[in-house]
Amino acid sequence: MKVKIAIDAMGGDFGPEPIVKGTIAALKHYRFEPILVGKKEEILPLIPGGFKDKISIVEAEDVIAMSDAATDALKRKESSIYKAVDLVRNGEADGVVSAGHSGATMSVATLRLGRLKHVLRPALVTLMPNKNKKRTVLLDVGANVDCKPEHLAQFAVMGSCYAHDMWAITLPTVGLLANGEEETKGNDVTKGAFQKLRGMEGFVGNVEGRDIFNGSVDVVVCDGFIGNLVLKSSEGVASTITHLIKDYIRKSPIAITGALLMRKVFKLLKKELDYAEVGGAPLIGVKGCTIVSHGKSNSKAIKNAIKQAIDFVDTGVNVHIERALDATAK
C-alpha cells in the first residue's frame, strides 16, 4: 500500500510552482500518493498531462502568509496548511509536507494531530553536516523556546529513536549541548537534564558546539531557542565562507587555476551545505508525520522533503518513540 502525503501547495515563498515540480520529481523516483492542497486553478495548469491522474488536489482558498501570527492558523480552517494537516488527522493521508509559515505548521500539527503518548512537547529536528560526511541530528531547533529538564530528556530519547530508525544507527550516541564538557557546565535546565539523562544508553554527557560538526556524536540536544540560533548561525557561516572563497578566487589568477582543479571539491562542499539536500525538518512527537520545509524551498528541496516523509512513515519511528518513552516512564 502506497504512503499518502498531503502537500501544502501554497505555503512557500515562490507559490505553487516549485512545490508542484518537486512533487512530480518525487513521483518519478518514489512510490507514494501525493495530495496537493491549495488553489486548484493555480495548481492544475502546472501539472503535466501524464501526471494529472497520479495527483489528487484538495481545494483550499486561504493561504497563511509569513507575516500572519502562527495562532491565526488555528482559526482559518479553509487555509491550505489547516486542510493538509486535517487530511492526516482524518486518516486520508499519512504525512504532511509544508514550506509555508513554520510556526503555523507546527501549531496546527500539534493541536490538530495531538502528541504521541508520554510526549510533553514535540521537537523540530534538523540534520547538520559533519566532517564524517554524515549528518548530526540536532533538536530542538525552534519548536520550544523555553524548556524544562524533562523536555530535553525526552528530546534525547526521541532524537535517538529518529537516528536509529531513519539512519540505521544501531546505538546512537547522544550529547547535551552546553558551554563545556564537564558535568558542572551549563545552566539550570541543562544541569537538570543531565541528571535525568544519566544512565541513558548512548548518552555521553555534555558536548560543545563544535561537536555538532566534528561527528563525535550522532544526536545533539538543546532547547529551541539555542537550536535555532545554532541553525541560523551555521547557515550564515556557510554562506559567508562560500562568498569569501569566490571572492578570493576572482581576485587571484593562481586561485582561479586552483579552483578549476578543485571544481569537484567545491561542488561536493556546496551539496553538503545545501538545505535542499535535506528537504525539511520533521516535527517529532506528534501523531502522523509533519515535515517543515524552508520557505525558500526549490523543487529539489520539496522532492527531498517528500522522501523524508515517506521514510518517516515507513520506518514506524513514532511507534519506537512511544515504546521508548513508555519504558522511561515506568
Buried (B, 14 or more C-beta within 10 A) or exposed (E): EEBBBBBBBBBBEEBBBBBBBBBBBBBEEBEBBBBBBBBBEBBBEBBEEEBEEEBBBBEBEBBBEEEBEBEBBBEBEEBBBBBBBBBBBEEEBBBBBBBBBBBBBBBBBBBBBBBBEBBBBBBBBBBBBBEEEEBBBBBBBBBBEEBBBBBBBBBBBBBBBBBBBBBEBEEBBBBBBBEEEEEEBBEEBBBBBBEBBEEBEBBBBBBBBEBBBEBBBBBBBBBBBBBBEBBEEBEEEBEEEBEEBEEEBEEEEEBEEEBEEBEEEBEEBEEEBBBBBBBBBBBBBBBBBBBBBBBEBBBBBBBBBBBBBBBBBBBEBBEBBBEBBEEEEE
